């Protein structure tokens, strides 16, 4: 994954250094990721959240999930656990 970062300002004017966590085109996968991050109180920003639903199947309309650099490691562990549990359930 390419490292991308950006600055984002969230509630109360708090500035965060955001890094890319994952790209996805699947609206269902995005909903699960958002729920996982919300449930673990990890702030995130999604670039292009609704573009993939406007143009389904077009590979260059991806939703890019960004998290604060301080939450990146924890978010990556959560996503890896999610992928593992999906893999085990489908096997």
N, C-alpha and C positions, 0 to 999 in steps of 0.2 A: 504494500500500500504506500502510495506517495504521501509524504508528510506535507500537510497544508495547515497553515494557521491563519487566524484572523482575530480581530478584536471585536467583541460584542458588548453591548451595554444592556444589562437586564434591569429588573425592578430596583428602584431607589438609586439609580445612577451608578450601580456597581459595574465596573469594567472587568471583563474576563478575557483571558487569552485562550481562544478556542482552537482546538486541533480536530482534524477529521478522524472520526471513529470508524465509519463504514459508509459505503454507498449501497443503495438498493433501488431497484425498480419496482419491486413487489409491494403493493399497498398493504397487504396483510402482514408481511414481514416488518414493514415500517411500524404498523400498529403495535406489534409485539415488542419491538425494540423500545418504542416510546413508553409502553406500559412498564417494561423492565426498568428503564431509567427513572421514570416517575416513582415507582415503588421503592427504589433505592435512593431517592432524593438526590439524583444527579441532574444538574441543570444541563440543558442541551438546546441547540438551535438546529433547525432543519432548513437547509437551502433547497429550493425546488420541490417542496413537499407535495404540491398538487399537480405538478407538471406531468408526472408519469401516469396519473389517472386521466388527464386530458388527452394524452397521446399514448395509449397502451401499446406495448410491443416495440416502441421506438427506442432503441438502445442508448441514445445519447441524452435522454431525459431521465436522469437519475436523481434521486433524493439523497442529499449528502448530510449525514448526521454529524454534528460537531459537538464536542464536550470541552469543558475547561481542562487545561493541561494538568491541573492538580487531580482531576478525577479520571484521567485517561486510563491509567493502569487498572483501576477498579472496574471501570466500564468494560475494558477488554476482557477481564476475567469473567464478568457476568455474561458477556456475549459468547465466550468460549464454552461456558457451562450450558448455555442455551443450545448451541450447536451440537454439543455432545448429547444432551438429552433428546434432541430431535433425531439424531443419528441412531441412538439406541432404540427409540420407539419405532422407527421405520425399518429396523433390521429384523 
